[in-house]
Amino acid sequence: MGIFSLVDFAENRQSRMKPGTSAFRTFGDIAGSYMVVAKGANNSRLLVKLMVQYPPGPKGWFVKTFLLWDDLVMMRRQLLNLKQLAEASQ
């Protein structure tokens, strides 16, 4: 998440991020939102939502077609890392 800057934050609930200018030029307009939902006394669920407006033309097609799969792999890894960190702190 090094390319993102924090835009909004609600303690113990949600954070929203947007990329800096270099990432915007490369990937288009992206906003990421993380939200924690309590599921009982010892359980919670982390929800992630990405909203993307791809760049126009061939560059947008390339980003939409190929980087989508790369993002899926990276997001899964990030969520597994967050899970491991949360479980280690209990």
C-alpha positions as CSV (number, residue, x, y, z in Angstrom):
1,M,0.0,0.0,0.0
2,G,3.0,2.3,-0.4
3,I,1.5,4.1,-3.3
4,F,-1.6,5.1,-1.3
5,S,-2.1,8.1,1.0
6,L,-4.6,8.1,3.8
7,V,-7.6,10.3,2.9
8,D,-10.1,9.5,5.7
9,F,-10.0,7.4,8.9
10,A,-12.7,6.4,11.4
11,E,-11.0,4.7,14.5
12,N,-11.7,1.0,14.8
13,R,-13.9,1.1,11.7
14,Q,-12.7,2.3,8.3
15,S,-9.9,3.9,6.4
16,R,-10.0,5.3,2.8
17,M,-6.9,5.8,0.6
18,K,-6.1,7.3,-2.7
19,P,-2.9,7.0,-4.7
20,G,-0.4,9.8,-5.2
21,T,0.2,11.4,-8.6
22,S,2.6,8.8,-10.1
23,A,0.3,5.9,-9.3
24,F,-2.7,7.9,-10.7
25,R,-0.9,8.5,-14.0
26,T,0.0,4.8,-14.2
27,F,-3.2,3.0,-13.0
28,G,-5.9,5.6,-13.1
29,D,-8.1,6.9,-10.3
30,I,-8.2,4.3,-7.6
31,A,-9.8,4.5,-4.1
32,G,-9.4,1.7,-1.5
33,S,-11.6,1.3,1.5
34,Y,-11.0,-1.0,4.5
35,M,-13.7,-1.7,7.0
36,V,-13.7,-3.9,10.1
37,V,-17.0,-5.5,11.1
38,A,-17.3,-7.2,14.5
39,K,-18.7,-10.7,14.3
40,G,-19.1,-11.7,18.0
41,A,-16.8,-11.4,20.9
42,N,-13.6,-12.9,19.4
43,N,-14.3,-12.6,15.7
44,S,-14.2,-9.9,13.1
45,R,-14.3,-9.5,9.3
46,L,-12.2,-7.2,7.2
47,L,-13.9,-5.9,4.1
48,V,-11.9,-4.3,1.3
49,K,-13.4,-2.3,-1.6
50,L,-11.5,-0.9,-4.5
51,M,-13.1,1.6,-6.9
52,V,-11.2,2.1,-10.1
53,Q,-11.6,4.5,-13.0
54,Y,-9.2,3.2,-15.6
55,P,-7.2,5.6,-17.9
56,P,-8.6,6.0,-21.4
57,G,-7.4,4.2,-24.5
58,P,-5.0,1.3,-24.8
59,K,-3.3,2.0,-21.5
60,G,-6.6,1.6,-19.7
61,W,-7.4,-1.6,-21.6
62,F,-4.0,-3.0,-20.5
63,V,-4.4,-2.1,-16.9
64,K,-7.9,-3.4,-16.8
65,T,-7.0,-6.7,-18.5
66,F,-3.7,-7.7,-16.9
67,L,-3.2,-5.8,-13.7
68,L,-6.6,-7.0,-12.4
69,W,-5.1,-10.5,-11.8
70,D,-1.9,-9.1,-10.3
71,D,-4.0,-7.0,-7.9
72,L,-6.1,-10.1,-6.9
73,V,-2.9,-11.9,-5.9
74,M,-1.4,-8.9,-4.0
75,M,-4.7,-8.2,-2.2
76,R,-4.9,-11.8,-1.0
77,R,-1.4,-11.7,0.3
78,Q,-2.0,-8.4,2.0
79,L,-5.2,-9.8,3.7
80,L,-3.4,-12.9,4.8
81,N,-0.6,-10.8,6.3
82,L,-3.1,-8.7,8.2
83,K,-4.8,-11.8,9.5
84,Q,-1.5,-13.2,10.7
85,L,-0.6,-9.9,12.5
86,A,-4.1,-9.7,14.1
87,E,-3.9,-13.3,15.4
88,A,-0.4,-12.8,16.7
89,S,-1.4,-9.7,18.8
90,Q,-4.2,-11.6,20.6
